[in-house]
């Protein structure tokens, strides 16, 4: 890896640390902490949140009819998402042990916790459960696919790619024929050992 890339990665890591500090300050501002995977609000916060909750009937009344009409289309996607969830989990369970790739932990990617917020009505909570599941699932699938790509074909694309997974940065440069065999071996070792786990 070149020195400029090392420098950029260090800056990115530093910025991620800064982001974590800011998020910790937000937790203090909204008076909650996370203990053993559970959110704990300070006394009185939950009651104040309940006072600010808008009823579902009022929420629906101020929603445009066209938004309500397309909701079944949005929610119909749950069927293919669940099928893909099961299929990708089976794929990983069957193939990753054969390849020697460390499995991605599904629970590290899917977070369903916003439905516990007292200021949301039941309809908003349902929406939050759906979004938490689907977006977490996509992140999980992306990680499984990223580990697969890192094992089989860790070569960067010739053109810029939006939304790259965390393994992509270590791929061999496009056109680097001399470095390919060594890069492939390194990439396989990384996903087998789990040393370079991208952020969930």
N, C-alpha and C positions, 0 to 999 in steps of 0.2 A: 504494500500500500504506500502511496506517495505521501510526502510530508504535508502538502497542502490539504489532502483529504483527511489526514490525522488531525490537523488543526481545526478543520471544519467540524469534524465529529466531536472534538472536545468542546467546541463552542455550543454545539447542539445539546450535548450532555449537560453543560452548564446552564443553558436556557431551560432545559427540562427540570433541573433542580430548582431554578428560580420559580418556575411555574408551580411546583409542589409547595414551595414556601407561600406563594400567593393563595393557593387553594386552602392551605392550613389557616391562613388569616381569614378567609371567607367562612370557614367552619366556625371560627371564634366569633365572627360578626353575627352569624345566624344562630349561635349558641347551641351547637351540637358537636358530638364527637362520635367516632366509630369505635365500638368495642366488640371484638370477636365477630366481626361481620355484621353487627347490628348498630343502627343509628340510635343514639341517645340524645334527646333534647333536654335542655335545662328545664327546671320547674317553671310552669306557667306558659312555656312556649307553645305546647300542644293546644292548650285551651285558646290561646290568642289566634292560632292558625284556624281553629274551628270557627271562631267568630268571623273570620275573613272569607270563609267558604261561600261560594255562590251556589245556589241550588241548581240541580240539573235541569229543572223546567225553565228557569230563567236563562240558563246557559243555552239551552236549545232554542228558546224563543228569539234570542238575538243572533242566532246562526242563520246564515243565508240558506234558503231551501235547497239550492243547488249543491251546497256542501253536504247536507244531510242525504241528498239523493245519491251522491257518489260514494258514500260511506260503505255500502255493501261491496263495492268493487275493491276498495282498500282491504276490507276484512276478509274478502274471498281469497286473498293471497296467503292467508294463514295455512291453507291446505298444502300448496306446493312448498311453502317454507318448512312445515313439519316433515314432509316427505324428504326434502333435501337434508334437513337436520339429521334424521334417522340414517339416511344413506351415507352422508359424509362421516358420521360417527362409526358406522359399520366399516366403511372403507378404511378409516384410520385404524380401527381395531384389528382388521384383517391384514392390511398391507404394511403398516408401519413396523410391526415386529419383524416381518420378513426383511425389510430394508434396514432395520436397526435404527430407525428414526424415533426420537423421543416423542411421545404423543402430546398434542396440545390439550390442555385441560379446559374443557368446555366451560366450566364454571368461572374461569378467569376472564371470560369474554362476555358472558350473558349475565347482566345485572338487572334484576327486577326488584326495585326498592322504592320507586317514586310513588307507588300506590299507597304507601304508608303516610304520606303527607296529608295532614288533617285539613289543609285549605283547599284540597281538590275534592270535587263531588265524584260520585261513583262513575259517571261517564268519562270524566277526565282521567280518573284512575285506570279505567279500562284502556283508554288510549295510551296511557303511559306504560302499562304492562305490555301492550302490543308492540310499541316502539322499542322498549327495552329489550324485548325478546328478539325482534326482527333485526335490529341494528347490532345487537350482541352476536346473534347467529351469523350475520354477514362477516363480522370481525373474526369469529371462530373459523368459519369456512375459509376466509382469506388466509388465516394462519396455517391451516392444514394444507391449503393449496401452495402457500409460500414455502413450507417445508418440503413439499413434494417437488416443487420447481428447483429448490436449492439442492435437492438430491440428484435430480435427473438432468437438469439443463440450466445451470447457474451462469448464464451468459446475459449480459445487459443487452437491451435492444439498441438498434442503430439510432432510433429517434427517441425523443423524450417521452416518458410514460407518466401520466397523471396517476396519483394514488398508489404509489408503489408500496409493497409490503416491506417489513423490516429486514428481511434477508437480502433484498435486492442490492443494497449498497455494497455488499461483499462479493457480488457476482463478478465474473471475469469480463473485462472490456470486450465489446463487440470487435471482432477481427483479430483478437490476441491469440493467434494459433499456437505460439510458443508457450504461453502461460496457461492454456486451457487445461491440460492434464493435471498440472499442479493445483490450479484453482478448483477444479472439480473435486479432487481429493480433499482439499481443505474445506470446501463447502459441505461435503458429505460428513467429514469428521465433526464439523460444527453442529449440524442438525442431529447427528447421532449422540453427541455428548450433551446437547442442550446448553452449551456454554453461552451462546449468543441469543438468548431469548428476547424477542422484540417486546416492547411494552404492549400490554393488553389494553 
